[in-house]
């Protein structure tokens, strides 16, 4: 009975206040798999091919799911800087879909979100990497280690830094706290 009433109230609310796309503010078709983006905006996200990115020390491969442009950039910006936490679902779904399609033959040891420094965590109130990692780990059945590394030094924003300066900026910023996981 409670489930029925909950579904009924959600249905009535969606008629009065239909869900709107976070990007274009158009009404969202309730059948879409992403509950905060319309199909038109989802289709504008250019998912990349599976070519692995460069290796970074200790044989760590890096892949990019999509280019940082257009709707993808808007989603990431809204999620990270405007507390639109509901965007963690479509972003993680894009990552999971990319993984299923392009990296199904790869075995991942773990998913470890990049931690925020405690001052940044207080400012923002959440760690966007952790929210994505939680959903991605669930979708891929991969082990999730939330406390394997710790950020021990605050860093300046990576936005606008060159590749070289990004690595320099992060040097000495992290400490392994769970050597069994890493």
Long-range contacts (C-beta under 8 A, 24 or more apart in sequence): 22-75, 22-78, 22-84, 22-86, 22-87, 23-71, 23-74, 23-75, 23-78, 33-93, 34-89, 34-90, 34-93, 35-86, 35-89, 36-84, 36-86, 36-87, 36-89, 36-90, 37-71, 37-75, 37-87, 37-90, 41-71, 42-71, 42-90, 44-70, 44-71, 45-70, 45-71, 45-72, 45-75, 45-94, 46-70, 46-72, 47-94, 47-97, 47-98, 48-98, 49-102, 50-98, 50-101, 50-102, 50-103, 63-98, 63-102, 63-103, 65-94, 65-95, 65-98, 66-94, 79-128, 80-128, 83-125, 83-126, 85-126, 85-131, 88-128, 88-131, 88-132, 88-135, 89-135, 91-132, 92-131, 92-132, 92-135, 92-136, 92-139, 93-135, 93-139, 95-132, 95-136, 95-139, 96-135, 96-136, 96-139, 96-140, 99-136, 99-140, 100-140, 108-140, 108-142, 109-143, 110-142, 110-143, 110-144, 110-145, 110-148, 110-181, 111-136, 111-137, 111-140, 111-142, 111-143, 111-144, 111-145, 112-144, 112-145, 112-146, 112-148, 112-149, 112-181, 112-182, 113-146, 114-149, 114-151, 115-149, 115-150, 115-151, 115-174, 116-151, 117-151, 117-153, 117-154, 117-155, 117-173, 118-151, 119-154, 120-154, 145-178, 145-181, 145-182, 147-177, 147-178, 148-176, 148-177, 148-178, 148-181, 148-182, 149-174, 149-175, 149-176, 149-177, 149-178, 149-182, 150-174, 150-175, 150-177
